[in-house]
Structure formats: structure tokens, C-alpha cells
Amino acid sequence: MKGSTYRRCSCRDPKTGKELGTSCPKRNSRNHCTYSVRQELPSREDGNRRSFARGGYGSLKAAQADLDHVRALLGLAESDDSEGIDLIAEMLAEVSRERSPLPEVEETRRRLNAGQDLIGSLTVAEWLDRWLAGKRIRKSGLNRYETDIRVHLKPRIGGRRLDRLRVSHLSEMFTDIRDANARILEDNAQRRAAIDEMATVPWKGVENRARRKAMKAAIDEMPPFRRITGPATRQHVKATLRASLNDAIGQQIITFNPAAHVEIDPVRKPKALVWTDERVTKWEQTGEKPSPVMVWTPQQTGAFLDFVAEDRLYAMWHLIAFRGLRRGEACGQPWSETNLDTHSLTVSSQLVQDGWGIEASDPKTDSGYRVVALDDDTVDVLKRYRERQGQDREKWGRAWVETGHVFTQEDGSWLHPGKVTDLFERLVAASGLPPIRLHDLRHGAATLMLAAGIDIKIVSDTLGHSDTRITRDVYQSVLPHVGRSAAEATAKLVPLQRKAEKAALKAAKKAKAKKAAAKNGGRAKVGKPSNKAKAQAEEAVKAKHRKPKK
């Protein structure tokens, strides 16, 4: 197809207004005219012609370079690929009309081979919307993705071209989030200080009321209390973006995932600590928990279960404390998967909280599907609970809601996981025990199993972990007596000289005592009598001189 470069003069006759063209007296000046290109493109299906035309080049070399670029793009499609030829021709016609830059040859080749649009540029926001619409996961997971996209990703990087997203752009985004956190903390501190100051102003008196009114108006003008974007949330935002970009790579839209290479602050998961006597004493004095994750000792767990023995949901507290079910798993456990005759239950469903609404869902991972063995005591507890539930069913009659779940409300309807947590916290507060979360009962169950010497793989399977490393890292809180026993057993393995000297000294003292006993006629040397011995001796003397009764 025809194509050429040509020189053009835009000077016009001052009288007629027509272009002078080749008759321009300045035409031969080096920098007077500009160069243009024109390339014929394949005709449309209806026979209409189309072409690529562009002017304003300062040199013939620049014009020729763009003409070669256009021809290289036209050569990407094979001669027998009519669809590809038409796509490239339409792209070049639009680029010519819009006066936009010519696309890169290799990028156009990749898009053509991947069956992607050659015209236009996909933004990050457009891709995230498309990606989210194609996800087929449970509602709570979708809502979490949607929140990350709406709150963090779209406002900060949504307008960028997807294929031009770089690691530096993401670093800037997370820096912006940290800066926003600093502003939020400062705003919260100022609002809190203003509220505390207003609390010191008396209510009585005209001046005081006027002052309080002015202070309240100033507080209303301040930003409301807000939560910061913590390390865990930032990691989840990164994970959301990384997952979406991986899918974009899979569809050959991009070739590089910058989210896989951006570095942000790591999340340090809190280790579970045991409520030892020392920690309980400090908590009673200060009201502060040593760690967000605290675990009761076996004695404290027993005290709590004794305290709630008459609670309607005692069987649930018992099951979580000993077998480590998650809150949603316990709320969604059906009787059909609970076999008390074989002392086992199968975790196959759960109740998931979405906002304040709840929905039934499968376990989050394959490892969540598991069979949990039950001990005799737990089986007896569940049998008694089943009998009580049967009585409730008869009491409610036709109003009973048959859900088939083990743990339900009084009328048989679903338990709300959020309300279960609230009830547990009230019971813990009423018991006077140091505070733990409901999920910490699960930590405690894991700790008890590990302290009992159960193999880590069995503990991991019981809890529904995908890897035993998760069990070790999160749940292996060492109870004090377990740690002390381990320390003693370890110390006995190392022979030390001072240990031998201590044993020899003990043997020498024993031999000396035997020798002294031999000198006293076989009696051991009597030391200073105790108070009890003195009292017994005085009583014997009194009895000897006491007159016998007639």
C-alpha cells in the first residue's frame, strides 16, 4: 500500500488567503517548512478507504521514522489474517484521528496474540472492577476485596494504566497510607484532648455554659474519630492487588506484577501468653493485658467451666475449650455430622458473619474439613444438651425453628456469632477470671493438647490447620509446669563438676551422721526440739502428776 513523506508549507497569500504551497518564497529555507506522512490503510468491509496521516515533523528523518513505525505495525498481522489486519488498521485510523502516540510494536504484538483490545488503555480501576466481578468466592471474601479496592486501591492508583503500573507507584501508595495514619492519630488526639478539657468545665453558671457551648462547636468542626490502616490491613490490601495482577498476567494483559515486589511493614502476630499468677497480679493492679492473645491455665479453664455449668450454652463452651472449634464452626455444627456413638464429629460447615448479617458457608480451606475425636466427658455433655434441646423443641411446639444445628437459640434458630462473643465476654467478666477472647479458648485447647504430649500433627489436624508450622508458631504457648519440667530434664543431661561436688558433700554429711549415731548407742543425735515436741512433752508431764479420777 502506498505511503510517503512530504514537505508542507502552511504560509498563505495575504490577499486571497490561499496556501502558497510551492510558490512560497521561504520554502527553501531550512527551518521554514514541516514534514508530513501519509500511509494508506486496508479498506473497511464496506469499501470505504482509510489512512494514517500526521504532520508537524521538524525533519524528514523524524517523519520517515514514524512512517516506518506505521508500516511495522501493519506487518504484525499475517496476510491471511483478515481479522488481525482490520484490527490494526482500525487502531491506526483512530490513533491518526485522536493524534495520540503510536503504540509500541511489541506491546501491540502481545495484545494481538492475546486477543486483547488494541485501542485504548485499561486502567487499574477498570481491571479491578472486571476482576472482582469474575470472582466466585463466598460473600464475606468478596466484601473484603471490595473494601480494599474501594477504600485504598481505586482512590490512590485507580487512574493509572494497568500496563504501566510500577513498584514505585505502590511504594508511594503505602507511604501515603502511613502519612494518612499519622494525620488520623493527630486528629484523634486533638479531638480527645478537647473532649477531656470540656469535661473539666462545670455545667453550672452562665459563663461555664457559654464556654462549653463554644468548645462543643469547636469539637464538632474537628474530624471525627477514625481508625488507622494497620499493618494487617496493609498486608491484605497488598494481597488483594497481587492476586488481581496475577490474574491479569494469566490473561496476558500484563507481564509483570509490581505488587509481588513492593516492600511494606511486616505484620508481627502476637504470641499467646499464659495467665500466670504474676501476670494476673499485674493485671489486677493495672488492668492491662500482657498480650492481645492470652490463654488460661488448666485450673482457670476448669474454674470458668464450673462457673458456667448452668449456662444454656455450656456444651458449646466445653466443646471449644477441649476440642478447639472456631466460633463459626461451633455455631454452624449440624447434628447430622455429630456422631456421639462413635465419639466424633465432622466439621463441614460454619456460620459466617458479614457485617451484622450471617450466612452459612463451607469451611474456608480444605484443611477446615476434618473429623474431630470426642472424649467421654464431652460426649456426655453433648448428650445432656441434646436432651435439653429436645425439651425446648416440645416447649416451643409449632414455633420451633428446625435448623438441624447442634447449638441454637431458645427457639431453635441460628446462633449469631457476634452475640455468642458478647455473651462469652460477659460470662468471663462475671467469673472474675482474667480476660480472654472467645477465640483464645481455641488457643487454650491447642496448648492443653501440646502440654499433654499429643503429637503436633494430631493437634494441627484437630484444629484444622493446613500446616503444622502454623500450630507451632501461633498456638504453642508453654504452660509453666511444662516449661519447668522440660528445663529440669534438660539440665540433668549435662554432667557438671559442681554437681558431683554437691553429691559428694551430701554423701559425706550422711556418713558423718551415721558415725555420730553409732557413738550414741545407735541413736541419732537429737537436735533442738520443735514447738510441737515441747508441747507434747509438757502434756506428758502433766498427765503423769495428774491425780487419777475415782
Disulfide bonds with the S-S distance in Angstrom:
none
